[in-house]
Structure formats: C-alpha cells, structure tokens
Amino acid sequence: MQSRTPAARAGRPRSAAADTAILAATRAALVELGWSKLTLGDVAARAGVAKTTVYRRWAGKNELVVDAVATLFDELELPDLGSLRADVEGVVLQFAALLEQPATKTALMAVVAEATHDEPLRQRIREAIVDRQKRLVVEGRRRAQGRGEIPADESDPAPQIDLIFDVIAGAVVHRTLVSCEAIDGDWASRFTALLLGGLAGAGA
C-alpha cells in the first residue's frame, strides 16, 4: 500500500506527528472556514507548527487539501467476510460511513468543486485518491478468484478494475453527497446484487 503521507523532499527530515497534525488541522479548517477562507497559515496555527513546516511539505493549498482527503480514504479496508458479495457490501457500508463524516464530506466536495477548473488538481486527485483506492477492487478480485467465485484473468484486468471502481464509488458518492440519502444494509445488499448479477440477473 502506498504511503499515507506525502513523500519527503530531499534533505528535509519528516515528522509523522507533524504531518498527522497538519492534515487533521486542514480538515477541521475546511469544515469551519470552507475552501475560499482556508490558508496555510491558519492550518499551521491550528496544527501548532511553524508556517515554514507546512510550506516545506506542500507547495500550496490544493496539494495540502488533496492529501488531507487522501489520508481518510487510505483508512478504508476490504473486509474478508467469506464471499465476494459480503465483501462488497462491507466496503460499501464502510465507504458510506466515511462520507458521512463532516470532515470527509466537506473536504471531498470542496476539492472536487475546485478541480472543475484546475487540471493539475484533477490529476492530483486521480493519483492520490482514485488510483490508490483501486487497491480495494484489486484485492476483492484476487480473493474472489482464490475462492473460485470468478474466473482468473485471461487478459489485462485494468479496464475492468477501473469500471468496477467507477460503478461502486460513483453510486456511493452520488447517493450520499448528491442525493443526500442514507446507505444502510438493505441498500448495500440490493446494490451488490445488481452489481454482481447485472440488470437481467438481479431481482427487485
């Protein structure tokens, strides 16, 4: 798994405690102040570090906020519940619970909104959040293949992994952040049945 903190710059030692404090302060500032009013100076004050400590680690607000969001998503783990269906339901519920947290919801929506007119920021989101979390799909497929639930790969699995991730993440994000509807065990079960069975195979 990739590091949950940004890579250190050459010649500058890093403090994991400082990184954790800065990223937590960033999320708190976003909830309280919003994107437009958040500054690296305010984050430094909240984290109890010097401004130079923040500026040495992050070139600007965009990078800092993306990393603050990415560390939250890095906490997601695919539960091993004995079947592909149960594993998918488990990660869907875990993902939904994470999105319900004010810090996650505010930070994610703020950075996505800002990225609509900032291509470098969109790229950073893809690399730091989207691409890293595709590990959950890779792990789920590996387990399911080991159990004999799905066949082993006969071709490049990357396109399918991308599609599976987009379907799951898109559905959960849309329901929680766009439709503002709760995700419970029943919804997770029906969604997973549709995902695994397809439109023709999943009952209402």
C-alpha positions in Angstrom: 0.0 0.0 0.0 1.2 3.5 -0.7 2.3 5.8 2.0 -0.4 7.8 3.7 1.7 10.9 3.9 3.3 12.8 1.0 6.8 11.9 0.1 9.6 13.9 1.9 11.6 16.3 -0.1 15.3 15.6 -0.4 17.4 16.7 2.6 14.4 17.6 4.8 13.6 15.1 7.6 9.9 14.5 8.1 7.9 14.2 11.3 4.9 11.8 11.1 3.3 13.5 14.1 3.6 16.9 12.4 2.1 15.5 9.1 -0.8 14.0 11.0 -1.5 17.2 12.9 -1.3 19.3 9.7 -3.7 17.1 7.8 -6.2 16.9 10.7 -6.0 20.7 11.0 -6.6 21.1 7.3 -9.8 19.0 7.5 -11.0 21.0 10.6 -10.3 24.3 8.9 -12.3 23.2 5.8 -15.3 22.3 7.9 -15.2 25.6 9.8 -14.0 28.0 7.1 -14.6 26.5 3.7 -12.2 26.3 0.8 -12.0 30.0 0.0 -11.1 31.1 3.5 -8.6 28.3 4.3 -5.0 29.4 4.3 -1.8 27.5 5.0 -1.1 30.0 7.8 -4.3 29.1 9.5 -3.6 25.4 9.2 -0.2 25.9 10.7 -1.7 27.7 13.7 -4.3 25.0 14.3 -1.7 22.3 14.0 0.7 24.0 16.4 3.6 24.1 13.8 5.5 26.9 12.1 4.3 28.1 8.7 7.5 27.0 7.2 6.8 23.5 8.3 3.7 23.5 6.2 5.3 25.2 3.2 8.2 22.8 3.2 5.8 19.9 2.8 3.2 21.3 0.5 3.5 23.7 -2.4 0.1 25.1 -1.9 -3.5 24.7 -0.7 -4.6 22.3 -3.4 -1.9 19.8 -2.7 -2.5 20.0 1.1 -6.2 19.5 0.9 -6.0 16.6 -1.5 -3.5 14.9 0.8 -5.8 15.6 3.8 -8.7 13.9 2.0 -6.5 11.0 0.7 -5.4 10.0 4.2 -9.0 9.5 5.2 -9.7 7.2 2.2 -6.5 5.3 2.9 -8.2 4.1 6.1 -10.7 2.0 4.0 -10.0 -1.7 4.2 -11.7 -4.5 2.3 -13.2 -6.8 4.9 -12.7 -10.5 4.4 -16.2 -11.8 5.1 -16.0 -15.1 3.2 -17.7 -14.2 -0.1 -17.5 -11.6 -2.8 -21.0 -10.4 -2.1 -20.4 -9.9 1.6 -17.0 -8.2 1.0 -18.6 -5.7 -1.4 -21.5 -5.0 1.0 -19.0 -4.4 3.8 -16.8 -2.0 1.9 -19.8 -0.1 0.6 -21.1 0.4 4.1 -17.6 1.4 5.3 -17.2 3.9 2.4 -20.7 5.4 3.1 -19.9 5.8 6.8 -16.7 7.6 5.9 -18.5 10.0 3.6 -21.0 10.8 6.3 -18.2 12.3 8.4 -18.3 16.1 8.2 -14.6 16.4 7.6 -14.7 13.9 4.7 -17.8 15.3 3.1 -16.7 18.9 3.3 -13.2 18.3 2.1 -14.1 16.0 -0.7 -16.8 18.3 -2.1 -14.6 21.3 -1.8 -11.6 19.8 -3.6 -13.8 18.3 -6.4 -15.5 21.6 -6.9 -12.2 23.4 -7.2 -10.9 20.7 -9.6 -13.6 21.5 -12.2 -11.4 24.3 -13.5 -8.0 23.1 -12.4 -6.5 20.2 -14.4 -3.4 19.8 -12.2 -5.7 19.4 -9.2 -7.8 16.8 -11.1 -4.6 14.9 -11.8 -3.6 15.0 -8.2 -7.0 13.7 -7.1 -6.7 10.8 -9.6 -3.2 9.9 -8.3 -3.6 10.5 -4.6 -7.2 9.3 -4.1 -8.8 7.4 -7.0 -5.8 5.3 -8.2 -4.8 4.5 -4.6 -8.3 3.2 -3.7 -8.5 0.9 -6.7 -6.4 -1.4 -4.5 -9.7 -2.4 -2.9 -11.0 -3.7 -6.2 -7.7 -5.5 -6.9 -7.8 -7.2 -3.5 -11.5 -8.1 -3.9 -10.9 -9.7 -7.3 -7.9 -11.6 -6.0 -9.9 -13.0 -3.1 -12.9 -13.9 -5.2 -10.6 -15.7 -7.7 -9.0 -17.6 -4.9 -12.4 -18.8 -3.7 -13.4 -19.8 -7.3 -16.2 -17.2 -7.3 -14.9 -15.5 -10.5 -12.6 -16.9 -13.2 -8.9 -15.9 -13.3 -7.8 -13.1 -15.5 -7.2 -14.1 -19.1 -6.5 -10.6 -20.3 -5.4 -7.2 -18.9 -7.7 -6.6 -15.9 -7.1 -2.9 -15.7 -10.1 -1.8 -17.7 -12.4 -3.9 -15.7 -10.9 -2.8 -12.4 -11.4 0.9 -13.5 -15.0 0.2 -14.4 -15.8 -1.7 -11.2 -14.3 1.1 -9.1 -16.2 3.8 -11.0 -19.5 1.9 -10.5 -19.1 1.4 -6.8 -17.5 4.7 -5.9 -19.9 6.6 -8.2 -23.0 5.1 -6.8 -22.0 5.6 -3.1 -20.8 9.2 -3.7 -23.9 10.1 -5.6 -26.3 8.7 -3.1 -24.6 10.2 0.0 -23.4 13.5 -1.3 -25.7 14.3 -4.2 -29.0 12.7 -3.4 -28.2 13.1 0.4 -29.7 9.7 1.1 -28.5 7.2 3.7 -26.9 4.0 2.8 -27.9 1.1 5.1 -27.6 -2.6 5.0 -30.6 -3.1 2.8 -29.4 -0.6 0.1 -25.9 -2.1 0.2 -27.4 -5.6 -0.3 -29.6 -4.5 -3.2 -26.8 -2.6 -4.8 -24.4 -5.5 -4.5 -27.0 -7.9 -6.0 -27.3 -5.6 -9.0 -23.6 -5.2 -9.4 -22.9 -8.9 -9.3 -26.0 -10.1 -11.1 -26.5 -7.4 -13.7 -29.8 -5.9 -14.7 -31.1 -9.2 -16.1 -30.0 -11.3 -13.1 -30.8 -9.1 -10.1 -34.3 -9.2 -8.8 -36.0 -6.1 -7.5 
